[in-house]
């Protein structure tokens, strides 16, 4: 029997990158993976190989900058008979602006997507997990919480705040078999980072800081997420797991 057979996993920001890698891993483990994204075309493209391979997967389109999106997502899934007992918070907004140029738009968008939507999604889906007696909430944080870049000051702040929310819940919810954990990726080759890492000088500077001497891949995060969602990870609660090749050190 597959480890996550019968589970429903909602993965936000799952049309590409780390979100897609995690969604694919959970689907291969038997879960029905709900791929959330705001990009409908990219979501359809991501679903095609999963569904074509006989895996359980579906899409859910919503913009987390819309404060009503989490409740609407929950209601849409209920209509489909889907009640997520795994929530992977991968969607985020990262606007590269230095401290003296951070715009009001950057403050509002990153606050809404990275922090406010986190709590609203948890409010929408955690009650069902508690009632059902099983739940996994996994937030995708960032190495920038410990090693911030000068041009991502507010992004790092919102990710640190998100981690604070997750750790608070890990300590205070106290529901049997409902856990809250954070995965903190380092330099991962995703669409978001591809352009800056294409600069040989920038890439060399990053590699100099990574003890393993390589840039990570989205799949490097997927196995950790799977462990946290399996029964074997049931006693891991309130953990901050770095997947960064040692970049944080």
N, C-alpha and C positions, 0 to 999 in steps of 0.2 A: 504493500500500500504506500502511495506517495505521502511524504511527510505533511503536506498541507492540503490533502484531499478534503474537500468540503468547506475550506476557508474562502473568504472573499477578501481580496486585497485591493485597496484603493491607493494608487500611487500618483501623487500630483507631479505635474511637469514631466510626464512619462513619454512624450513623443520622441525623445532623443536623449543621448548622454547617459548620465548616471541613472536617471529615472527609468529609462527604457531598459537598461541593463538589469536593474533591480526587478522591474516588472516581468521581464523574460525569465529570470531565475525563479521567481515565485510561481510563475505559471508552469514552469517545468517541474516544480515540486508539487503540483496538483491544485494550486489555488486558482480560483477565477480571478484573473488580474484585470482590474478596471484601470485603463490608462487615461488619466486626466491630462488635458492640456488646453490651451486657448487656441492652438493652431489645428484646425480640423483636418486640413490636408496632410499635415505631418503625422497626425494621429492615425489616420487611415493607412498611411504608408507603414507605420510602425506595427499596426495590427495584422497586416497581410501575412507576414511570415509566421506569426504566432498562430493565427487561426488556420493558416494553410498547413501547419504542422500538427494540427489536431489538438492544440492547447485551448483552454478556456480563457478568452480575453474579449473585452469590449471597450469601447471608448466613451468618454464623458467630456464634453466641451464646455468650458467655463473660464471666465477671466477672474482671477482671484483679486484683482484690483477693485472689483465690484463687491461691496460689502455684503450684498445679498447672495452672492454665489454659493457659499457653503451650505446654506439651508436649501437652496434650489438644487444643489447637487444631491443632498440627502433625499429630497423628495423625488427627484428623477430616478434615483436608484431604487427607492421603495416601489415605484410603479413597475420596475423591472423585476421585482422580487429579490433584490440584492441588498444585503445588510452587511457592510464591511466590518470584519472583526480584526483586520489589519489595516493600519493607516500609515503610509510612508510619505512624509512631508518633504518632497524634493523640489517643488517649484520655488523659485526665488527670483527677485529682481536685483541686478547688480549694475549700478550706474557709476562709471569711473569718473570721479570728480575729487579734486584736492580740497582740503579743509576750507580754503578761502574762496572756493568757487562752487560749493555745494548749493544747488538750487532748491527752491521750494518744491519743485516737481520731484526731484530726487528724494527729498525727505518724505514726501507724501507717498510716493509709489513704493519705495523700499519698506517704509513702515507698514503699509497696508498689506503687501504681498508676503513679506518675510516674517512679520510679527502678528499683525492683527488677524490675518487669515489663518495663521497657525492656531490661535485660540478659538476662532470661530469654527474651524473644521473639527477641533477636538470637542467643542460644545455640541456640534451636530452629531458626531459619531461615537463618542466615548460612552454616553448613557447606554447605548445598545450593547456595547462590549461588556459593561459591568453587569447588565441584566443577563446576558448570555453566558457569563462566567469565563470568557476568554477574550483577551485583547492584546494587541501589540501596536504601540505607537513608536515609530522610528522617525526621528528628524534627521535630515541631512544638514549638518552644520558646516563649519569651514575651519581650516587651519588658520584663517585670518583672525579668528577669535583670540589666538595666542600670538600670531605673527602677522599683524596687519600691514597692508600695503598703504603707502601714502595717498594713493588715488582711490582708495576704497574705504575711507574712514567710516562713513555712515553705514555702508553695507556690513562691515565687520561688527559695528555696534548692534545692528538689528539681529545678526546671527547670534551674538553673545546673549542678547535678550531672549531670543527663541530658546536657546539652551537653558537659560534660567527657568523659563516656563516648564520645560520638559522635566528638569530636575526637581522642581517644586512638586509637580504631579507625581513623580516617582516616589517621593517621600510621603505625600499627604493623601493620595487616593486610597491606598491600602485595600485594594480589591484582589482577591486570590486570582492568580493567573492573568492579571492585566499588568503589563510592563511598559515602561517608558525609557527609551534610550536614544543616544545621539551618536551618529557616525560623522566623523570630521575628516572629509577628504582634503588632500593637499593639492599639489599641482597635477591635475587630471586633464588629459587631452579630450576636451569636449568642444562643441561648436563655439561655446562662449569664449574659450581660451585659445582656440586654434589660431586666430589672427596674431595675438601677441606672442605666442610660442613659435610662430613662423619667423620671427625676428631672431637670427642666430645669436646676436649679442644678448638679447633678453633671455633666450633659452639657456645659453651658457651660464648666465648669472643664476638662473633658477636651479640648474643641475648642480652648480657648485654648492648649493645649500641643502641638497638632498643626499643623505648618506648612501642610499642605494644607487644613486647615479643614473636614474631614469625617470622619465615622466610617467605617471600612472595612467591606467586605462579605466574606463567606466566599470568594466567587469571586476576590477580590484575591489570595488565597494559592494558588489552584488552578493558575494559569498558571506560577508559579514551580516548583511541584512537578512539573508536566509537563516543563518544561525539564530539571530535574535527572534525570528518568527517561529522557528521550530520548537518542539517540546524540549529539545536539548538546551535551548536558551531560556527556559522558563524562569530560571533563578538569576538571570542577569537583569538588573533593574537599576536605573539611574546611572548607567555607564556612559562614559564619553570615550568612544573608540576612534583613535586616529588611524586613518588610512592614507598615509602621507610619505611613506618611505623614510621617515625620520625628519622631515622638514621642520617640524615644530621644535626640534631640539636645539 
